Amino acid sequence: MFAPRCQTPVFIKLKPDWTCSMQKILFLFLALCLFVAKAASAGDLPLGPGDIVRITIYGDTNQPTDTRITDSGDVTVPMIGPVQVGGLSTPEAERKVAQLLRDKGYMKDPQVNILVTTVNSQLVSVIGQVNKPGRIVLDNGRTVTDMVASAGGVTPDGGDLVTLIRNENGNSVKYQIDLYELSHGGDPQKNLRVKKDDVIIVERASRFFIYGEVQHPGAFRLDRGTNVLQAVALGGGLTDKGTMRGLEIKRKDADGKLQKIKDINEETVLLPDDIVYVKESWF
C-alpha cells in the first residue's frame, strides 16, 4: 500500500523538473558540439597574425597562457620566448614548441596543447544583401555559397548574382557567381572556393517599374523571366480604366539613354530597370 501511494505523487511532482533538466542537458550538449566543431575547424587553419591562442604545457605549471600572434608570426611561449608559428597548423606548432623544449633541455617529454581561441588571420568579408554581413572565419574548403549561408543567407532584396573580389598577384580581380544557375543544375565548378581576405558581395535584386493604369504602380523585384503580363499582375492588375492594348516599355540603351521598345505583347520578357507604362482605355 505504501509503494503505490508514493509513486504517483513523486512522478507528478518531478516530471516538469525532469523535462527542464533534459532541455538544459540538450542545450549544453549542442553548445559543446558547436564549440568542438569550431575548435576543430580553427585547428585546421594555418596560424597567422592577430590570432589569439591558449598554450598549455603539461608537466610545467599546467597553467594555460593566452597570447596573440604578432604581425611577424611570432608567439611568446613560456620558458622559450618568441617562436615563429605563422603559417603552421596547430598540430605543427605544437610539435615545434615541444621540440624546442626538448632541445633546450627544459623537459624530456613535453606535452604541448595550443588552442586557437580567436581567429583574426583567416577571415572573409561577406557584405551586401545578406542577413548577417561582416567578417567570417574561413574554414578549409569553403565555397562562395557556404560563406553566404554563414552570413545568414540572402535577404528578400537580394538578387541572384554574387561578386567575389580577391587579390591576385597584386591586382584586384572580380568573379561573378550566379546563384540561380547553381541551384538549377549549373556547373558546380563555378561555385568558387574562397581564400582568405576575399570580399563577397551579394548584389541587390534587379527591379522594374510600372505605372499608369495599374492598382499599385511603383518599383518591383524583377525575377528571371518575368514578362509583361506578370508585371501587370505584380502591380495589382489593371484599374477600371486600364487596357493591355498599346503597352509601352522604355529601356536603357548602351549609353544609358531611355529608348521606347517596339512590338510589345503580354509575353515580352522584361530586363532590369525597364519601365512599363499601362495606358488608359478610351472605349
N, C-alpha and C positions, 0 to 999 in steps of 0.2 A: 504493500500500500504506500510505503514511503517513497519508493523509487519513481513510480509514475507521477506522484504528486509533485516531485521536484523537477522532473524532466521538462514538463510543459512550460512552466513559468520561466525557467532558465533559458529555454530555447527562444521564447518570445522576446525576452529582455536582451539577449546577446545578438540576435540576428542583425539589427541595424548596425551595431558596432563592428560585427564581423564584415559586413558589406563595406563599411567605410574603411576598415583596415585593408581589405583586399584592394580597394581602389587606390589607397596610398601605396601599397606594395607594387601594384601595376605601374603607377606613375613613376615611382623610384626606379623600377626596373627599366622602363622606357628611357628615362633620363640617363641612366647608367649606360644603356646601349648606345644612345646618341653620343655620350661623352667618349666612349671607347671607339666608336666609329670615327669621330673627329680626330681623336688622338692617333688612330691608326693611319688615317689619310695624311695627317700632318707629318707622321713619321716617314712616309714615303717620299715627301718633298725634299729637295735639296735645301739645306740651311742657307740663309742669306742675311744681309744687313738689316737690322731692325727687328729680327725675330727675337722673342724672349723665351729663354729656355730655363728649365729647372734641372740642375745637375746634382745627382746623388752618388756619392762614393761610399759603398758599403764596406765596413771594416775600418773606416776612419772615424768620423763622428756620426755617420748615418744621417747627418743633418743636411737637407737639400739647400742648394744655393741658387737663387734666382738671379739671372744676369741677362744682359742684352748683347746681341752680336753687333760688333762695331761696323762702321762703314767699310773697313778694310777686311771684314770677315773673321775677326778675332773674337774669341770668347774667353773670359777670365775663369780659370779653373783653380779651385783650392789646391795649395801646395805647389802647383806648377806655374801659374800665372797665365799670360796670354797664349792661346792655342788657335791656330788657323783652322777653322772648320767651314768657312764659306764654300759652298758648292758640294759639300759632303752630305750624304743622307744621315739620318740619326744613328743607325747602326754603325756606319763608317766612323762617325765622330766618336761614338762610344769606344770603339776598338782603338782609335788613335789616342784618346786620353788614357785608356788602360795601358797601352804600350809605353807611353811617356812615363807613367807612374812606375812601371817596372824598370825602364831604362835608367831612371834617376834614382832607383833604389829605395823609393818610398814604400812600396808594397810589393809583395811577391805575387799575389794573385788577386789583383784589384777587380772588383765588380762595379762597373760604372753604368748608371742609367741616366739618359738625357731625354727629357720630356719637353716637347715644344708646347708652351702654354699660350703663346700669342704669335700668329703668323703675320708678318708685315712685309715679307720679301716676295711672296708668291701671290700676287693679287691681280685681279682683272676688274676693270670698271664696266659696269652694266648700267646704262642710262637710257633716257628717253621714255617710251611708253611701256614701262614695267611697274608692277605694284610696289616693289621694294628696290628702287635704284640705289646704287652705291658700289663700294669696292668689296669684292667677294674672293674668298680664298680659292685658289686654283688647285684642285686635286688632279692627280695624274690621269691623263687620257680623257679629260672632259671636252665636250664639244660645245659649239655655239648654243644649240638648243638646251643642253644641260645647264649652261650658265643663265640662260633666260629663265628656265624653270626655277633655278636657285634664287633668282631675283623676284620671285613671286608670280611669274608668268606675265603675259601681255595684258594690258588694260583694255577696256572696251573701246578706247580711242586708238588703240594700236593697230598698225597695219600688218601686212604680210612680209614686208621687207625688213631685213636686219643688215646693218652695215658694220663690218668688222674692220677696225683700223689698227695696224701694227707697224712697228718699226722694222724695216728690213735693210740691213747694210747702211744705216743712217738715213734712209728715206722712208717717208710715211706712205704706206700702201693701203688701199681700200679694197675690200671684197664685199660683195653683196650676196646674202643668203635669202632664198625665197622660202619662207616657212610653209606657205600654201603648197608649193611644189613638193617639198619634202614630205608633207603629211598626205600627199596624194600619189604616193608611189614614185617620187622623184629619186634621182641618183643620191644615195646616202653619202657618197664621197664628197658631195658639195657641202655637207654638214661639217665644216672645218673644225679641226682640233685647235683648242685655244692655247695660247702661250702667255707667259707672264707679261704684265704691263699692256696687254691688248685692251682696246676700248671697243665695247659692243654697244651699238646704238639701235634701239628699236624705234623705227620710224612711225610717225603718226599716219593713220589710215588716210587714203585719198578721199576727197569729197567731190560732190557735185552740187549744183544749185538749181532750184526750181522755183519759179514764181509765175505770177499771172493767176489764172482761174483754177487754183487748187485750194483745198481746205487749209493746208498748213505749209505755206511757202517758206523756204529757207534752205539751209545747207544740211546735207545728209551724207552719211558714210557711203562710200562707193565700193561695194563688194565686186569681186571679179565677175564679169559677165552681165552686170546689171544693164537692162535695156530700158527704153523709154517708157514702156507700159509699167514696168516695175517701179520706175522713178516716180511716175504719177501716183501709184499706189502708196509709196512711201510718203508722198506729200499729202496723203489723206484722201486722195481721189479728187475728181472734178467737182467744182461748185455747180450750182444750178445753171450758171451761165457758161460754163466751160465746155470746150469741144476738143476732141482729139484731132480734128482737121486743122491743117495749117500750123502744126507744131514747128517751133524754131529751136535750133541749138546753136549756141555760139561757142567756139572753141579756139584756144590759143594756137597760133602757128609757131614756127621755129623761132621767130623774132619776139614772141610774147604778145603779139597783137591779136585781138579777137576777130575771128572770121565767122561768117554765117555759113553753116553746113547745109548743103542741099540734099534732096532726096531722102527725107526723114520719114520713117514709119515707126510703128509700135515696137518693132523688133530691133531697131537700131541700138547697138551697144554703146554705152557712154564711156568716155575717157575721163581721167582726173581733171577736175576744175571745169568740166562742161557746165554750161548754163542753159537750162531748158525753160522755154517760155511757152505757156499754155494760153492760147487765145480765147477770147470771148466769142460765143456763137451769136450770129445775127439772125438766126432762124428760130 
